[in-house]
């Protein structure tokens, strides 16, 4: 579920921010309601950043549960389940432990997501233009 939640949150944030941007532009009666590639890049980066900040603590807990837990010694690193792991991590290591190592993940994934959204939107624009041109050609050929 964790692996599915990150892209779900990412797309929800992206679509929400994109709609708000387009709505603001239409309310300001700007002549161009289109969104630039740079704006798409930034929206994609912000969406991935938001999704990562929300889901990264869950990835940390998942990693802890999957790691080989010591059966002897320190009880702080033995977990009975997800909730037990969360409670022990907060109690013994502090809240910041949930975000340890996140900067590396952000650099890697935010840039990739931003480029992905930018390319996706440019492809959608291109396909729309082709479909419109084909529709105009089909209409002209029917009238002749």
C-alpha positions in Angstrom: 0.0 0.0 0.0 2.8 2.4 0.8 4.3 2.1 -2.7 0.8 2.9 -4.2 0.1 5.8 -1.9 3.1 8.0 -3.0 2.1 8.2 -6.7 -1.6 8.6 -5.7 -0.8 11.5 -3.5 1.6 12.9 -6.1 -1.0 12.9 -8.9 -3.7 14.3 -6.6 -1.5 17.2 -5.6 -0.4 17.8 -9.2 -3.9 17.8 -10.6 -5.2 20.0 -7.8 -2.4 22.6 -8.3 -2.8 22.5 -12.1 -6.6 23.2 -11.8 -6.0 26.0 -9.4 -3.4 27.6 -11.6 -5.7 27.4 -14.7 -8.7 28.7 -12.7 -6.7 31.6 -11.4 -5.6 32.5 -14.9 -9.2 32.3 -16.2 -10.4 34.5 -13.4 -7.7 37.1 -14.2 -8.9 37.0 -17.8 -5.4 36.5 -19.0 -5.4 35.9 -22.8 -3.3 32.8 -22.5 -4.8 30.1 -20.2 -2.1 27.7 -21.2 0.5 26.4 -18.8 4.2 26.6 -19.7 6.6 23.7 -19.6 8.5 25.4 -16.8 5.3 25.7 -14.7 4.5 22.0 -15.3 8.0 21.1 -14.3 7.6 23.1 -11.0 4.1 21.7 -10.3 5.4 18.2 -10.9 8.4 18.8 -8.5 6.2 20.3 -5.8 3.7 17.4 -6.1 6.5 14.8 -5.7 8.0 16.7 -2.8 4.7 16.8 -1.0 4.0 13.1 -1.6 7.5 12.2 -0.4 7.2 14.2 2.7 3.9 12.5 3.6 4.9 8.9 2.7 8.6 8.8 3.6 8.0 8.0 7.3 6.0 5.0 6.2 8.9 3.8 4.1 11.2 4.1 7.0 8.9 2.0 9.2 8.5 -0.5 6.5 12.3 -0.8 6.1 12.7 -1.3 9.9 10.1 -4.0 9.9 11.7 -5.8 7.0 15.2 -5.6 8.3 16.5 -8.5 10.4 15.5 -7.6 13.9 17.7 -8.6 16.8 16.2 -11.3 19.0 18.7 -10.7 21.7 20.0 -7.5 23.2 18.3 -4.1 22.8 14.5 -4.3 23.0 14.4 -0.8 21.3 15.0 -2.4 17.9 12.6 -5.3 18.3 9.1 -4.6 16.8 5.9 -6.5 17.3 4.3 -4.6 14.4 3.9 -1.3 12.6 2.4 0.6 15.5 5.0 -0.8 17.9 7.8 0.3 15.5 6.3 3.8 15.2 6.0 4.2 19.0 9.5 2.9 19.7 11.1 5.0 17.1 9.5 8.2 18.5 10.3 7.2 22.1 13.9 6.1 21.6 15.1 7.9 18.5 12.9 11.0 18.1 10.5 12.1 15.4 13.4 13.3 13.1 14.4 9.6 12.6 11.4 9.2 10.3 13.0 11.7 7.9 16.6 10.5 8.1 18.0 10.1 4.6 15.0 11.8 2.9 17.2 14.4 1.2 18.8 11.8 -1.0 15.4 10.4 -2.0 14.1 13.9 -2.7 16.9 14.8 -5.0 16.5 11.6 -6.9 12.7 11.4 -7.2 11.6 15.0 -7.4 13.7 15.8 -10.5 12.6 12.6 -12.2 8.9 13.3 -11.5 9.2 17.0 -12.6 10.7 15.9 -16.0 8.1 13.1 -16.3 5.1 15.6 -15.8 6.7 18.1 -18.2 7.2 15.5 -21.0 3.7 14.0 -20.4 2.0 17.4 -20.8 4.0 18.3 -23.9 3.0 14.9 -25.4 -0.6 15.6 -24.6 -0.5 19.0 -26.2 1.1 17.5 -29.3 -1.5 14.7 -29.6 -4.3 17.3 -29.2 -2.8 19.4 -32.0 -2.6 16.3 -34.3 -6.2 15.3 -33.5 -7.4 18.8 -34.2 -5.5 19.0 -37.5 -6.9 15.5 -38.5 -10.4 16.7 -37.6 -10.1 19.7 -39.8 -8.7 17.7 -42.7 -11.5 15.1 -42.3 -14.1 17.9 -42.3 -12.6 19.5 -45.4 -12.4 16.2 -47.3 -16.1 15.5 -46.5 -17.2 18.9 -47.8 -15.4 18.4 -51.1 
